[in-house]
Amino acid sequence: MTAHDAAAHRPLVEVDSLSVSFRGPAGTVRAVEDISFAVHPGECVAIVGESGSGKSVTARSLVGLNGREAVPEAAALRVDGRDALGFSQRDWRAVRGPFAGLVLQDALVSLDPLRTVGQEAGEAIRHHRLEPRGRVRDRVLETLRAVGMPDPERRIDAHPHELSGGLRQRALIASAIAAKPRLIVADEPTTALDVTVQRQIVQVLADRVADGTGLLLISHDLAVVADIADRVLVMERGRVVEDGPAHQVLRRPGAPYTRRLLAAIPTAASRGARLTGDRPATGVSAPSATVRRLPPGPGGDVVLEARGLTKTYPVRGRSGTGGRQRFTALDDVSFRLHRGEALGIVGESGSGKTTCADIVLALTRPDSGEVRLHGRPWSALTERERRDSRRLVQYVPQDPLSSFDPRWTVGQVLAENIHGADSRDRRRELAATALERVGLSAEHLIRRPRSLSGGQRQRVAIARALMGEPEIIVCDEPVSALDVLIQAQVLDLIADLRAELGTSLLFISHDLGVVHHLTDRVLVFKDGRVVERGDVDEVFEAPGHPYTRELLASLPGQELRAS
């Protein structure tokens, strides 16, 4: 074997007994403990586990991005055949780009707000002089098409704030793979994407692996992992508790923790059941406990009705007649929400789901049509006219942190939504009761949102919604950024509160498994229109519209979900 052949077959990265600690004012914290693995050319190694398990710290160790406070120790840490324990920052910069591309989880934070998509995605190509200057734009456009970016000729000159969450994530992935690195480190690359785009991204990554690229995939989505990974490492509290071929780990898990992760996946089989706690930890088996459900449906009172909602927005450019071009976000959308019912809305990014939610919440006015609350006008009212009824319709966002005032404590966040309590002690009592209802304690009242975990922040967002004693809660992707165990806890909480309080839910999600698990009826949105509607079991088990069938066919981990 020649030296070239040996280099082609050696691991891209080798990790032997890696531990990573972080120094801080309160002392040293060990984030990763004695982890070992390798990634070879043409191989996908996935690391799964809940938040705080050490997944991202492990991934960042391979590209030198854990920060100055990090103290790595290892028997060996080899990157491209070299000892990386002694790398300088200059050495790491030479690794990032041409050898290793990094896809981070939070595209809005990771992308430079002052640079266009084309500038961001072309940085590594220009910096390492991988193409002549005149060819950089063509290379970027080619990459944007590969990750499924719609209208790449226009998006290449857009800034991050002009893109949806899904489009930003695609831009971030394009920036990581534009230099065609030999190793891709992808930390939650499909978190913000709907199922059809998720399938495109997974296929893009799978194609790179098939061409000989190594892939280290960090993901809380076990279904995505099942579709692409060759090997899986399961991490809990900084340690690997299970390691093996993907089909073995995901189909015949040996560790109790792995079985808990698999049991928490929401599917059609888990509908009406708890995902956490008293479900058996024996893989993806039948649920053992159910939540109480109210009898929803056409027989119940209609609490909210949307009639012919249409909404358009101006876009850049001019039409052929000289007028402004307009994008139709909603086109004649109508539906009813009954008391105690959970109505799901699914569809890909840009289908009109969030615009519909904004109109229901009276944050946006429709161009035509109306929303009626208890048979009375709602969307047509002024803010002063709807002030007394505002508390009846509450909101749980996808990213609660961005909706909280960072200067406020949790108690102040909740107090903002308290009605009819004059004294400070009474407001504190009500806020503490709301926290207890969502599984938190009164001690969280004095904490600030940034000091909370993602799951805790989502619970605070639900508690804030409950402070208004709402009849309707609009949930817009409330669990899409959470790992599978925290997602399961939040879904159980939503189902329990709905059963206890009789609250109606308008539940928006790109995760069809979550919608099938939680909701009674579903609306399928495409290009601003409802293309299919009905009982969630009937629609998902016998879809009538080609687009619904496409969505269901795009679900990752089909075999895993069928277990």
C-alpha positions as CSV (number, residue, x, y, z in Angstrom):
1,M,0.0,0.0,0.0
2,T,1.4,3.4,-1.0
3,A,1.6,6.3,1.4
4,H,-1.3,7.9,-0.5
5,D,-3.5,4.8,-0.1
6,A,-2.6,4.6,3.6
7,A,-3.6,8.2,4.1
8,A,-6.9,7.6,2.2
9,H,-7.8,4.8,4.5
10,R,-6.7,6.2,7.9
11,P,-9.3,7.8,10.2
12,L,-10.0,11.5,9.6
13,V,-10.2,12.0,13.3
14,E,-9.2,9.6,16.2
15,V,-10.3,10.3,19.7
16,D,-8.8,8.1,22.5
17,S,-10.0,8.7,26.1
18,L,-10.9,12.4,25.6
19,S,-12.0,14.4,28.6
20,V,-12.9,18.1,28.5
21,S,-13.1,20.3,31.6
22,F,-14.1,24.0,31.8
23,R,-12.5,26.4,34.3
24,G,-14.7,29.1,35.9
25,P,-15.2,31.2,38.9
26,A,-17.0,28.4,40.7
27,G,-14.3,25.9,39.9
28,T,-13.7,23.2,37.3
29,V,-16.6,21.4,35.6
30,R,-16.0,18.1,33.7
31,A,-18.2,18.2,30.6
32,V,-16.8,15.1,28.8
33,E,-15.3,12.0,30.5
34,D,-13.2,9.4,28.8
35,I,-14.8,9.2,25.3
36,S,-13.2,7.3,22.4
37,F,-14.2,7.0,18.7
38,A,-13.0,7.5,15.2
39,V,-14.5,8.8,12.0
40,H,-13.3,7.3,8.7
41,P,-13.7,8.5,5.2
42,G,-17.2,7.6,3.9
43,E,-18.6,7.0,7.4
44,C,-21.2,8.7,9.4
45,V,-20.8,8.6,13.2
46,A,-23.7,10.0,15.2
47,I,-23.6,11.2,18.8
48,V,-27.0,11.4,20.5
49,G,-28.2,12.3,24.0
50,E,-30.1,15.0,25.9
51,S,-29.0,18.6,26.4
52,G,-25.9,18.8,28.7
53,S,-24.7,15.3,27.8
54,G,-21.5,16.5,26.2
55,K,-22.4,16.1,22.6
56,S,-21.5,19.6,21.3
57,V,-18.4,19.8,23.5
58,T,-17.1,16.6,21.9
59,A,-17.9,17.9,18.4
60,R,-16.2,21.3,19.0
61,S,-13.1,19.5,20.3
62,L,-12.5,18.3,16.7
63,V,-12.4,21.8,15.3
64,G,-10.8,23.7,18.2
65,L,-13.8,25.8,19.1
66,N,-14.4,25.0,22.8
67,G,-12.9,28.3,24.0
68,R,-10.0,29.3,26.1
69,E,-11.6,28.0,29.3
70,A,-11.7,24.4,27.9
71,V,-9.0,22.0,29.2
72,P,-8.9,18.9,26.9
73,E,-7.0,15.8,28.0
74,A,-6.7,12.6,25.9
75,A,-4.5,9.6,25.3
76,A,-4.7,10.7,21.7
77,L,-6.6,13.3,19.6
78,R,-5.5,13.1,16.0
79,V,-7.0,15.2,13.2
80,D,-6.0,14.4,9.7
81,G,-3.2,12.2,11.1
82,R,-1.7,15.0,13.2
83,D,-1.6,15.3,17.0
84,A,-4.2,18.0,17.6
85,L,-3.5,18.4,21.4
86,G,-0.7,20.7,20.6
87,F,-2.4,22.7,17.9
88,S,-2.2,26.5,17.9
89,Q,-5.1,28.7,16.9
90,R,-3.3,29.1,13.5
91,D,-3.3,25.3,13.1
92,W,-7.0,25.1,13.9
93,R,-7.8,27.8,11.4
94,A,-6.0,25.8,8.8
95,V,-8.1,22.8,9.6
96,R,-11.5,24.6,9.5
97,G,-12.7,25.0,6.0
98,P,-10.7,22.9,3.6
99,F,-10.5,19.8,6.0
100,A,-13.4,20.2,8.4
101,G,-16.7,22.1,7.9
102,L,-18.8,22.9,10.9
103,V,-22.6,23.3,10.9
104,L,-23.8,24.8,14.2
105,Q,-27.3,24.6,15.7
106,D,-28.4,28.2,15.9
107,A,-28.2,29.7,12.4
108,L,-29.4,33.2,13.4
109,V,-26.5,33.5,15.9
110,S,-23.9,31.8,13.7
111,L,-24.5,33.8,10.5
112,D,-23.0,37.3,10.4
113,P,-25.9,39.8,10.2
114,L,-23.8,42.2,8.1
115,R,-22.9,39.7,5.4
116,T,-25.0,38.3,2.6
117,V,-25.5,34.6,2.2
118,G,-23.1,34.6,-0.7
119,Q,-20.3,36.3,1.3
120,E,-20.8,33.9,4.2
121,A,-20.9,30.7,2.1
122,G,-17.9,31.9,0.0
123,E,-15.6,32.8,2.9
124,A,-13.7,29.5,3.1
125,I,-13.4,29.3,-0.7
126,R,-11.9,32.8,-0.8
127,H,-9.7,32.5,2.3
128,H,-8.1,29.3,1.2
129,R,-8.1,30.3,-2.5
130,L,-9.9,27.2,-3.6
131,E,-11.4,28.8,-6.7
132,P,-10.4,31.8,-8.9
133,R,-12.1,34.9,-7.6
134,G,-14.5,35.0,-10.6
135,R,-15.6,31.4,-9.9
136,V,-16.5,31.9,-6.3
137,R,-20.1,33.0,-6.9
138,D,-20.8,30.1,-9.2
139,R,-19.5,27.6,-6.6
140,V,-21.7,29.2,-4.0
141,L,-24.8,29.0,-6.2
142,E,-24.0,25.4,-6.9
143,T,-23.9,24.7,-3.2
144,L,-27.1,26.6,-2.4
145,R,-28.9,24.5,-5.0
146,A,-27.5,21.4,-3.4
147,V,-29.0,22.2,0.0
148,G,-32.4,23.0,-1.5
149,M,-32.3,26.8,-1.3
150,P,-35.2,28.1,-3.3
151,D,-34.4,30.8,-5.8
152,P,-30.7,30.8,-5.1
153,E,-29.9,33.6,-7.5
154,R,-31.9,35.9,-5.3
155,R,-31.1,34.4,-1.9
156,I,-27.3,34.7,-2.5
157,D,-27.6,38.4,-2.0
158,A,-29.9,38.3,1.0
159,H,-28.9,38.9,4.6
160,P,-29.8,36.5,7.4
161,H,-32.6,38.6,8.8
162,E,-34.4,38.4,5.4
163,L,-34.6,34.6,5.5
164,S,-36.9,32.3,7.4
165,G,-35.4,29.9,10.1
166,G,-35.3,27.1,7.6
167,L,-33.6,29.2,4.9
168,R,-31.0,30.4,7.4
169,Q,-30.2,26.9,8.3
170,R,-29.7,25.9,4.7
171,A,-27.4,28.9,4.2
172,L,-25.4,27.8,7.2
173,I,-25.0,24.3,5.9
174,A,-24.0,25.7,2.5
175,S,-21.3,27.8,4.2
176,A,-19.9,24.6,5.8
177,I,-19.8,22.4,2.8
178,A,-18.9,25.0,0.0
179,A,-15.2,24.2,0.4
180,K,-15.9,20.5,0.0
181,P,-14.2,19.5,3.2
182,R,-13.1,15.9,3.9
183,L,-14.9,16.0,7.3
184,I,-18.2,17.6,8.2
185,V,-19.1,18.2,11.8
186,A,-22.9,18.8,11.9
187,D,-24.4,19.9,15.3
188,E,-28.2,19.6,15.0
189,P,-28.2,20.5,11.3
190,T,-31.9,19.7,10.7
191,T,-33.4,21.2,13.9
192,A,-35.3,24.1,12.3
193,L,-36.3,22.3,9.1
194,D,-39.6,20.9,7.9
195,V,-39.7,17.2,6.8
196,T,-39.3,17.8,3.1
197,V,-36.3,20.1,3.5
198,Q,-34.9,17.9,6.2
199,R,-35.0,15.0,3.8
200,Q,-33.1,17.2,1.2
201,I,-30.4,18.1,3.8
202,V,-30.0,14.5,5.0
203,Q,-29.6,13.5,1.4
204,V,-27.0,16.2,0.8
205,L,-25.0,14.9,3.8
206,A,-25.5,11.3,2.7
207,D,-24.3,12.1,-0.8
208,R,-21.1,13.6,0.7
209,V,-20.6,10.5,2.8
210,A,-21.1,8.3,-0.3
211,D,-18.4,10.4,-2.0
212,G,-15.9,9.6,0.8
213,T,-16.5,12.5,3.2
214,G,-16.6,11.7,6.9
215,L,-19.5,13.0,8.9
216,L,-19.8,13.5,12.7
217,L,-23.5,14.1,13.3
218,I,-24.8,15.5,16.5
219,S,-28.6,15.2,16.8
220,H,-31.4,14.8,19.2
221,D,-33.6,13.4,16.3
222,L,-33.1,9.7,16.5
223,A,-35.2,9.2,13.4
224,V,-32.7,11.3,11.3
225,V,-29.9,9.4,12.9
226,A,-31.5,6.1,11.9
227,D,-31.6,7.1,8.3
228,I,-27.9,8.2,7.9
229,A,-25.7,6.9,10.6
230,D,-23.3,3.9,10.4
231,R,-22.4,4.0,14.1
232,V,-24.1,5.6,17.1
233,L,-22.6,6.8,20.4
234,V,-25.2,7.5,23.1
235,M,-24.0,10.0,25.7
236,E,-25.3,10.7,29.2
237,R,-23.8,13.2,31.6
238,G,-20.5,13.4,29.6
239,R,-20.0,9.6,29.2
240,V,-20.7,7.1,26.5
241,V,-23.3,4.6,27.8
242,E,-23.7,2.8,24.5
243,D,-21.7,2.5,21.3
244,G,-22.2,0.3,18.2
245,P,-23.6,-0.1,14.7
246,A,-26.7,2.1,14.2
247,H,-29.1,-0.7,13.5
248,Q,-28.1,-2.5,16.7
249,V,-28.2,0.5,19.0
250,L,-31.5,1.8,17.6
251,R,-33.3,-1.5,17.1
252,R,-31.9,-3.5,20.0
253,P,-30.7,-1.0,22.6
254,G,-28.8,-2.4,25.6
255,A,-28.6,0.6,27.9
256,P,-31.6,1.7,29.9
257,Y,-30.9,5.3,28.9
258,T,-31.0,4.5,25.2
259,R,-34.3,2.7,25.7
260,R,-35.7,5.8,27.4
261,L,-34.7,8.0,24.4
262,L,-36.4,5.6,22.0
263,A,-39.5,5.4,24.1
264,A,-39.8,9.2,24.1
265,I,-40.2,9.5,20.3
266,P,-43.8,10.7,19.5
267,T,-45.5,8.6,16.9
268,A,-48.9,7.4,15.8
269,A,-48.5,4.5,18.2
270,S,-47.9,6.9,21.2
271,R,-51.1,8.9,20.5
272,G,-53.0,9.4,23.7
273,A,-50.2,8.1,25.9
274,R,-47.5,9.6,28.1
275,L,-44.0,9.7,26.6
276,T,-42.2,9.9,29.9
277,G,-42.3,8.6,33.4
278,D,-44.5,5.5,33.5
279,R,-43.9,4.3,30.0
280,P,-41.8,1.1,29.9
281,A,-38.1,1.5,29.0
282,T,-38.1,-1.5,26.6
283,G,-37.5,0.2,23.3
284,V,-40.3,1.7,21.2
285,S,-43.1,-0.5,22.7
286,A,-46.7,0.2,23.2
287,P,-47.5,2.9,25.8
288,S,-48.5,1.9,29.3
289,A,-50.3,4.9,30.5
290,T,-52.7,7.3,28.9
291,V,-53.6,10.9,29.5
292,R,-57.3,11.9,29.9
293,R,-58.7,13.4,26.7
294,L,-61.7,15.6,26.4
295,P,-64.2,14.7,23.7
296,P,-63.5,17.3,21.0
297,G,-64.8,17.6,17.5
298,P,-67.8,19.0,15.8
299,G,-70.1,18.3,18.7
300,G,-68.3,20.8,20.9
301,D,-68.8,24.6,21.0
302,V,-66.8,26.5,18.4
303,V,-64.5,28.8,20.3
304,L,-62.7,30.3,17.3
305,E,-63.5,30.5,13.6
306,A,-61.4,31.6,10.7
307,R,-63.3,32.7,7.6
308,G,-61.5,33.2,4.2
309,L,-58.2,34.5,5.6
310,T,-56.0,36.0,2.9
311,K,-52.7,37.8,3.5
312,T,-50.1,39.2,1.1
313,Y,-46.8,41.0,1.6
314,P,-44.8,43.1,-0.8
315,V,-41.5,41.7,-2.1
316,R,-38.5,43.2,-3.7
317,G,-38.6,43.9,-7.4
318,R,-41.2,45.3,-9.7
319,S,-43.9,43.5,-11.7
320,G,-44.3,43.9,-15.4
321,T,-47.1,46.4,-15.0
322,G,-45.0,48.7,-12.8
323,G,-46.8,47.8,-9.5
324,R,-45.1,46.2,-6.5
325,Q,-44.9,42.4,-6.5
326,R,-46.7,40.7,-3.7
327,F,-46.2,37.3,-2.0
328,T,-49.4,35.5,-1.0
329,A,-48.8,34.1,2.4
330,L,-52.4,33.0,3.0
331,D,-55.1,32.3,0.4
332,D,-58.7,31.9,1.5
333,V,-58.0,29.8,4.6
334,S,-61.0,28.8,6.8
335,F,-61.3,26.5,9.8
336,R,-63.0,26.1,13.1
337,L,-61.5,25.3,16.6
338,H,-63.8,23.6,19.1
339,R,-63.7,23.7,22.9
340,G,-61.1,21.3,24.3
341,E,-59.8,20.3,20.8
342,A,-56.2,20.2,19.6
343,L,-56.0,21.3,16.0
344,G,-52.7,20.7,14.2
345,I,-51.3,22.7,11.3
346,V,-48.5,21.2,9.3
347,G,-46.7,22.3,6.1
348,E,-43.2,23.2,4.9
349,S,-41.5,26.5,5.6
350,G,-43.3,29.4,3.8
351,S,-46.6,27.5,3.6
352,G,-48.4,30.2,5.8
353,K,-48.5,28.4,9.1
354,T,-47.0,31.2,11.2
355,T,-48.9,33.9,9.3
356,C,-52.1,32.1,10.2
357,A,-51.0,32.0,13.9
358,D,-50.2,35.7,13.8
359,I,-53.7,36.5,12.5
360,V,-55.3,34.3,15.1
361,L,-53.4,36.0,17.8
362,A,-54.5,39.4,16.3
363,L,-50.8,40.4,15.8
364,T,-51.4,40.8,12.1
365,R,-54.5,41.9,10.2
366,P,-55.7,39.9,7.2
367,D,-56.1,41.6,3.8
368,S,-59.5,39.9,3.7
369,G,-61.5,37.5,5.7
370,E,-61.8,37.5,9.5
371,V,-61.3,35.6,12.7
372,R,-64.2,35.3,15.2
373,L,-63.9,34.5,18.9
374,H,-67.1,32.9,20.4
375,G,-69.0,34.0,17.3
376,R,-68.0,37.7,17.8
377,P,-65.5,39.8,15.7
378,W,-61.9,39.4,16.8
379,S,-59.4,40.2,14.1
380,A,-61.3,43.2,13.0
381,L,-61.2,44.9,16.4
382,T,-58.8,47.6,17.4
383,E,-56.3,46.7,20.2
384,R,-58.2,48.8,22.6
385,E,-61.5,47.0,21.7
386,R,-59.9,43.5,22.2
387,R,-58.0,44.4,25.4
388,D,-60.4,42.7,27.7
389,S,-60.5,39.5,25.6
390,R,-56.7,39.4,24.9
391,R,-56.0,37.1,27.8
392,L,-58.3,34.4,26.3
393,V,-55.9,33.7,23.4
394,Q,-52.3,33.1,24.5
395,Y,-49.1,32.1,22.7
396,V,-46.3,29.6,23.3
397,P,-43.4,30.5,20.8
398,Q,-40.7,28.3,19.3
399,D,-37.9,30.4,21.0
400,P,-39.1,31.6,24.3
401,L,-35.8,33.3,25.2
402,S,-36.3,35.8,22.4
403,S,-39.7,36.6,23.7
404,F,-38.6,37.3,27.3
405,D,-37.1,40.6,28.4
406,P,-33.6,39.6,29.4
407,R,-33.5,42.2,32.2
408,W,-36.5,40.5,33.9
409,T,-36.7,37.7,36.3
410,V,-39.0,34.7,35.7
411,G,-41.4,36.3,38.3
412,Q,-41.5,39.5,36.3
413,V,-42.1,37.7,33.1
414,L,-45.1,35.9,34.6
415,A,-46.4,38.9,36.4
416,E,-46.8,40.7,33.1
417,N,-49.6,38.4,32.2
418,I,-51.4,38.4,35.6
419,H,-54.9,39.9,35.6
420,G,-56.9,41.0,38.6
421,A,-54.2,40.8,41.3
422,D,-53.3,44.1,43.0
423,S,-50.9,43.1,45.7
424,R,-47.3,42.0,45.2
425,D,-47.8,39.0,47.4
426,R,-50.8,37.8,45.4
427,R,-49.0,38.2,42.1
428,R,-46.1,36.1,43.5
429,E,-48.5,33.5,44.8
430,L,-50.2,33.2,41.4
431,A,-46.8,33.0,39.6
432,A,-45.6,30.3,41.9
433,T,-48.7,28.3,41.4
434,A,-48.3,28.6,37.6
435,L,-44.7,27.3,37.9
436,E,-45.7,24.4,40.0
437,R,-48.4,23.5,37.4
438,V,-45.7,23.2,34.8
439,G,-43.3,21.2,37.0
440,L,-41.1,24.1,38.3
441,S,-40.7,25.5,41.8
442,A,-41.1,28.9,43.3
443,E,-37.3,29.2,43.5
444,H,-37.3,29.8,39.8
445,L,-39.1,33.1,40.2
446,I,-35.9,35.0,41.0
447,R,-33.9,33.4,38.2
448,R,-33.4,35.1,34.8
449,P,-34.4,33.3,31.6
450,R,-30.8,33.0,30.4
451,S,-29.9,30.9,33.4
452,L,-32.5,28.3,32.6
453,S,-32.2,25.2,30.3
454,G,-34.2,25.1,27.1
455,G,-36.8,22.8,28.6
456,Q,-37.2,25.1,31.6
457,R,-37.6,28.2,29.4
458,Q,-40.3,26.4,27.4
459,R,-42.1,25.5,30.7
460,V,-41.9,29.2,31.7
461,A,-43.4,30.2,28.4
462,I,-46.3,27.7,29.0
463,A,-46.7,29.1,32.5
464,R,-46.9,32.6,31.2
465,A,-49.6,31.6,28.8
466,L,-51.6,30.0,31.6
467,M,-51.4,33.1,33.7
468,G,-54.1,34.6,31.6
469,E,-56.5,31.6,32.1
470,P,-56.8,31.2,28.4
471,E,-59.4,29.4,26.4
472,I,-57.1,29.0,23.4
473,I,-53.3,28.5,23.3
474,V,-51.5,28.9,20.0
475,C,-48.3,26.8,20.0
476,D,-45.9,27.7,17.2
477,E,-43.2,25.0,17.0
478,P,-43.0,24.8,20.8
479,V,-40.8,21.7,20.9
480,S,-38.8,21.8,17.7
481,A,-35.5,22.9,19.3
482,L,-35.7,20.5,22.3
483,D,-34.0,17.2,22.7
484,V,-36.2,14.1,22.7
485,L,-36.5,13.6,26.5
486,I,-37.3,17.3,27.2
487,Q,-39.6,17.4,24.2
488,A,-41.5,14.4,25.6
489,Q,-41.8,16.1,29.0
490,V,-43.2,19.3,27.4
491,L,-45.6,17.3,25.2
492,D,-46.9,15.4,28.2
493,L,-47.3,18.7,30.1
494,I,-49.3,20.3,27.3
495,A,-51.5,17.2,27.0
496,D,-52.1,17.1,30.8
497,L,-52.9,20.8,31.0
498,R,-55.3,20.5,28.1
499,A,-57.1,17.6,29.8
500,E,-57.2,19.4,33.2
501,L,-58.2,22.9,32.0
502,G,-60.2,22.1,28.8
503,T,-58.0,24.5,26.9
504,S,-58.2,24.4,23.1
505,L,-54.9,24.2,21.2
506,L,-53.9,25.4,17.8
507,F,-50.6,23.4,17.4
508,I,-48.2,24.3,14.6
509,S,-45.3,22.0,13.9
510,H,-43.2,20.6,11.1
511,D,-42.8,17.4,13.0
512,L,-45.6,15.1,11.8
513,G,-44.9,12.6,14.5
514,V,-45.6,15.2,17.2
515,V,-48.8,16.3,15.5
516,H,-50.0,12.8,15.1
517,H,-49.2,12.1,18.8
518,L,-50.9,15.2,20.2
519,T,-53.7,16.5,18.0
520,D,-57.3,15.5,17.1
521,R,-57.6,17.1,13.7
522,V,-55.1,18.4,11.2
523,L,-54.9,21.1,8.5
524,V,-52.2,20.6,5.8
525,F,-50.9,23.9,4.4
526,K,-49.2,24.4,1.1
527,D,-48.4,27.7,-0.6
528,G,-50.8,29.5,1.7
529,R,-53.8,27.2,1.1
530,V,-55.3,24.3,3.1
531,V,-54.9,21.3,0.7
532,E,-56.2,18.7,3.1
533,R,-58.0,18.6,6.5
534,G,-59.7,16.0,8.7
535,D,-59.2,13.6,11.6
536,V,-55.5,13.2,12.2
537,D,-55.6,9.4,12.0
538,E,-57.5,9.5,8.8
539,V,-55.4,12.1,7.1
540,F,-52.0,10.5,8.1
541,E,-53.0,6.9,7.5
542,A,-54.9,7.5,4.2
543,P,-53.8,10.9,2.8
544,G,-55.8,12.1,-0.1
545,H,-53.7,14.9,-1.4
546,P,-50.3,14.3,-3.2
547,Y,-48.6,16.9,-1.0
548,T,-49.7,15.2,2.2
549,R,-48.4,11.9,0.8
550,E,-45.1,13.6,0.0
551,L,-44.8,15.0,3.6
552,L,-45.5,11.6,5.1
553,A,-43.0,9.9,2.7
554,S,-40.4,12.4,3.8
555,L,-40.6,11.4,7.5
556,P,-37.2,10.2,8.6
557,G,-36.8,6.9,10.4
558,Q,-39.8,5.2,8.9
559,E,-38.8,1.8,10.2
560,L,-38.0,3.2,13.6
561,R,-41.4,4.9,13.9
562,A,-43.2,1.7,12.8
563,S,-41.9,-0.2,15.8
